[in-house]
Amino acid sequence: MLDWMAWTWPTAAFFAVIATLLIAFTILAIRYPETPRTGILGIETTRGDRLFITLLGSAFINIAWLGFTDLAQYWALVICAVYAAAVFRYV
């Protein structure tokens, strides 16, 4: 099924999670409109902005994890979850 692009199941799951997040945040934006808020970065952000910042930062965390440590990648996921909670709370 995934042979056309030589994807692995973890890769497909990753993109499925991203697509699900985008759909969920779109539904949230339609059902519960939000006014932008200013956090510690000093810029106005919405839920979508914070999701983008979280995804971008998580990508850098995972790349750094791969480059600087030999530990299991699941620990980077824990760090990303803590990072995501901090972004959605304080940014």
Secondary structure, DSSP 8 states (H G I E B T S, - for coil): --GGGT--HHHHHHHHHHHHHHHHHHHHHHHS----EE-TTSSEE-HHHHHHHHHHHHHHHHHHHHHH--S-THHHHHHHHHHHHHHHHH-
